Amino acid sequence: MLLKEICVVEVASCGRDAGIVEAARLMRQHHTGNLIVVDDPHGDRVPVGIVTDRDIVVEVLASELDLAKTTVAQIMSAKLVVAGGAEDISEALERMRVHGVRRLPVVDHDGSLVGIVTLDDMLRLHAAQAIALADLVSKEQDREHRARR
Protein backbone atom coordinates (compact mmCIF):
# COMPACT_ATOMS: atom_id res chain seq x y z
CA MET A 1 0.00 0.00 0.00
CA LEU A 2 1.26 3.47 -0.85
CA LEU A 3 1.47 6.45 1.48
CA LYS A 4 -0.74 8.55 -0.79
CA GLU A 5 -3.51 6.02 -0.15
CA ILE A 6 -3.50 6.46 3.63
CA CYS A 7 -2.10 9.93 4.35
CA VAL A 8 -4.29 12.70 5.70
CA VAL A 9 -4.45 15.33 2.97
CA GLU A 10 -5.80 18.21 5.04
CA VAL A 11 -2.54 19.12 6.75
CA ALA A 12 -2.44 21.98 9.23
CA SER A 13 0.46 24.23 8.32
CA CYS A 14 1.87 27.69 8.83
CA GLY A 15 4.78 29.85 7.72
CA ARG A 16 7.99 30.36 9.67
CA ASP A 17 6.92 33.81 10.80
CA ALA A 18 3.71 32.63 12.48
CA GLY A 19 3.49 33.58 16.12
CA ILE A 20 3.05 31.06 18.90
CA VAL A 21 -0.52 32.12 19.69
CA GLU A 22 -1.44 31.83 16.01
CA ALA A 23 0.15 28.36 15.90
CA ALA A 24 -1.81 27.25 18.96
CA ARG A 25 -5.03 28.58 17.42
CA LEU A 26 -4.35 26.69 14.19
CA MET A 27 -3.76 23.49 16.14
CA ARG A 28 -7.03 24.00 17.99
CA GLN A 29 -8.91 24.83 14.78
CA HIS A 30 -7.60 21.73 13.01
CA HIS A 31 -7.82 19.46 16.08
CA THR A 32 -4.18 18.46 15.83
CA GLY A 33 -1.09 18.56 17.99
CA ASN A 34 1.29 19.67 15.25
CA LEU A 35 1.78 22.06 12.37
CA ILE A 36 3.99 21.53 9.38
CA VAL A 37 6.03 24.68 8.87
CA VAL A 38 6.24 25.55 5.18
CA ASP A 39 7.86 28.09 2.93
CA ASP A 40 5.18 30.02 1.06
CA PRO A 41 2.09 28.94 3.05
CA HIS A 42 -0.21 30.15 0.27
CA GLY A 43 1.81 28.63 -2.58
CA ASP A 44 3.86 25.47 -3.03
CA ARG A 45 4.00 24.71 0.73
CA VAL A 46 7.43 23.07 0.78
CA PRO A 47 7.96 21.68 4.32
CA VAL A 48 10.86 23.17 6.27
CA GLY A 49 10.02 22.11 9.81
CA ILE A 50 7.45 20.92 12.29
CA VAL A 51 6.16 22.39 15.54
CA THR A 52 4.14 20.47 18.10
CA ASP A 53 1.98 21.38 21.06
CA ARG A 54 4.75 19.92 23.21
CA ASP A 55 7.27 22.31 21.61
CA ILE A 56 5.05 25.21 22.63
CA VAL A 57 4.81 23.99 26.22
CA VAL A 58 8.45 22.98 26.68
CA GLU A 59 10.23 25.62 24.58
CA VAL A 60 7.97 28.64 25.08
CA LEU A 61 5.87 28.36 28.22
CA ALA A 62 8.36 26.51 30.42
CA SER A 63 11.15 28.82 29.26
CA GLU A 64 8.91 31.85 29.84
CA LEU A 65 9.50 33.23 26.35
CA ASP A 66 7.40 36.20 25.27
CA LEU A 67 4.35 34.81 23.42
CA ALA A 68 3.97 38.04 21.46
CA LYS A 69 7.55 37.99 20.16
CA THR A 70 8.31 34.30 19.67
CA THR A 71 7.80 32.80 16.23
CA VAL A 72 7.38 29.24 15.08
CA ALA A 73 10.79 29.43 13.35
CA GLN A 74 12.45 29.87 16.75
CA ILE A 75 11.11 26.62 18.19
CA MET A 76 10.39 24.35 15.22
CA SER A 77 12.27 21.16 14.56
CA ALA A 78 14.06 21.90 11.31
CA LYS A 79 15.48 18.40 10.81
CA LEU A 80 12.36 17.24 9.07
CA VAL A 81 11.97 13.68 7.83
CA VAL A 82 9.63 13.47 4.82
CA ALA A 83 8.37 10.80 2.45
CA GLY A 84 7.05 10.67 -1.09
CA GLY A 85 3.44 9.76 -1.74
CA ALA A 86 4.49 6.90 -4.01
CA GLU A 87 6.46 5.20 -1.22
CA ASP A 88 5.26 1.97 0.29
CA ILE A 89 4.01 2.25 3.87
CA SER A 90 6.58 -0.29 5.05
CA GLU A 91 9.39 2.00 3.83
CA ALA A 92 7.81 4.96 5.57
CA LEU A 93 7.35 3.03 8.80
CA GLU A 94 11.01 1.99 8.73
CA ARG A 95 12.06 5.60 8.14
CA MET A 96 9.93 6.70 11.10
CA ARG A 97 11.56 4.01 13.26
CA VAL A 98 15.11 4.83 12.20
CA HIS A 99 14.67 8.57 12.78
CA GLY A 100 12.46 8.24 15.87
CA VAL A 101 9.65 10.41 14.50
CA ARG A 102 5.91 10.04 15.02
CA ARG A 103 4.86 12.24 12.11
CA LEU A 104 5.91 12.05 8.49
CA PRO A 105 4.95 14.83 6.06
CA VAL A 106 4.18 13.45 2.61
CA VAL A 107 5.41 15.42 -0.40
CA ASP A 108 4.89 15.23 -4.15
CA HIS A 109 7.65 14.99 -6.77
CA ASP A 110 8.26 18.77 -6.48
CA GLY A 111 8.66 18.60 -2.70
CA SER A 112 5.31 20.29 -2.00
CA LEU A 113 3.28 19.14 0.99
CA VAL A 114 0.41 16.84 0.00
CA GLY A 115 -0.34 15.05 3.27
CA ILE A 116 0.87 13.66 6.54
CA VAL A 117 0.99 10.18 8.03
CA THR A 118 1.36 9.65 11.74
CA LEU A 119 2.21 6.81 14.05
CA ASP A 120 -1.50 6.68 14.97
CA ASP A 121 -2.41 6.22 11.28
CA MET A 122 0.08 3.37 10.99
CA LEU A 123 -1.20 1.73 14.17
CA ARG A 124 -4.82 1.91 12.96
CA LEU A 125 -3.86 0.40 9.60
CA HIS A 126 -1.85 -2.42 11.13
CA ALA A 127 -4.55 -3.12 13.73
CA ALA A 128 -7.17 -3.38 10.96
CA GLN A 129 -4.93 -5.78 9.06
CA ALA A 130 -4.36 -7.88 12.20
CA ILE A 131 -8.13 -8.03 12.80
CA ALA A 132 -8.67 -9.14 9.20
CA LEU A 133 -6.09 -11.91 9.66
CA ALA A 134 -7.68 -13.04 12.93
CA ASP A 135 -11.09 -13.03 11.26
CA LEU A 136 -9.71 -15.19 8.45
CA VAL A 137 -8.36 -17.74 10.93
CA SER A 138 -11.66 -17.78 12.80
CA LYS A 139 -13.69 -18.29 9.63
CA GLU A 140 -11.37 -21.09 8.52
CA GLN A 141 -11.79 -22.82 11.88
CA ASP A 142 -15.59 -22.44 11.65
CA ARG A 143 -15.60 -23.87 8.10
CA GLU A 144 -13.47 -26.80 9.17
CA HIS A 145 -15.65 -27.45 12.21
CA ARG A 146 -18.85 -27.48 10.08
CA ALA A 147 -17.23 -29.80 7.53
CA ARG A 148 -16.36 -32.39 10.18
CA ARG A 149 -19.79 -32.69 11.80
N, C-alpha and C positions, 0 to 999 in steps of 0.2 A: 504494500500500500504506500502511496506517495504522500508526502507532507501536505501538498496542496489539496488533498482530499480530506484532511482532518483539521487543518489549521483554522483558527478563528480569524475571519477576514476583517472584522470591525475592530481594528487595533487602536487603542487609546494612545495618542502621541502628542508631543509638544516640541517646540523649538528650544534651543539651548538657552535662550534669554528669558524663558518663562520663569516667573517667580515661584516661590515655594507654595504660597497660598493658592495661586492659580493651578499648580500641579496637583495639590490636594483636592481642589474642587473638581478637576478633570477626573481624578481617580474616583471620587464619589459619584460623579455624573455617569461614569462608565461602569461603575460597580467592579472595579479592579484594584489590585494592589500594586500596579506598576504602570509606568508610561515608557514608551519607546521614544527616546530623544532623537529627533531627525533634523537634518539640514533641510531648509525650505519646507516648512510644515504645510504649506498650501500648494506645493509643487510635487517634485519627484519623491519626497520623503525618504531620503537615503538615511538609514539608521547610523547614528554615531555614538549612541550610549543608551543606558537604561537607568531609570530611577524608580525606587520602590518606596512603599509606605514606611518600610523599616529604615531606609536611608534618611527619610525626613525625620523620623524619631531620633535615630542614633546620631546622625551628622548635624542636624539643625537644632532640634529641641534640646537634646541632652547636652549639646555644646553651647547652648544659649546664643546661637547666631541670630542676627536680626532678620526676622521674617520678611521685612519690607525690602531688604537689600540683597538677600541671598537668592541666587539663581540656580536653576536646575544644573547648569553647566558646572557649578562649583561642587556639587555633590554626586553627580551621576557616575556610574561605572562606565568608563570609556573603553574598557577591554571587552568589547561586545563579541559574542559568539553568535554567528548567524548560519542559516541554512537555506538552500535553494528549494523552491517548491517542487522540483522534479526529483528530489532525493527520497530515498526509501526511508520509512520511519525507523527502521532498525539502525540505519546509519546515523540518523539524527539522535536517537536515544543513546547511541555509543558516544557521540560528540558531547551530549549533555553530561554523561557520566565522566568522561575524560576531563572535561573542563569544570565539573562541579557546578553546573548552572541548572536552574529550575525552569528557565524561560528561554525560548529560542525564537527570535524574530525570523520570519520567513521572507526572503527577497526574491524578486524576479531576476531575469538574466541581466538587467541593467543595474541591479543593486537596490532597486526601490522596494520599499516595504509593502508586502502584499498580505501578511498575516502574522500570526504568532501561534506557537504550540508550547504548551506548558507541561510540566511534570504531571499535573492533574489530568490533562487531556490524555497523556500516554497511559496513566494508570486506568482511566475509564476504558480506553480502548482494549488494553490487555485484560482487564477484568471481564469485559464483554466476550472476548475471545475465549477466556478460560471457562466462562459459564456455558458458552456454545459447545466446547469440548466435553464438559461434564454432562451436558444434556445429551450429547451424542452417545456417550458411554451408557447413560441411564436408559436411553431408548433401545440400544443394542441389547442390554441385559433384559429389558422387558420383552423384546422380540424373541430372544432365545428362550426365555421362561415360557412364553405362550406356545412356542413350537414344541416344547418338550412335555406338554401336558398330556 
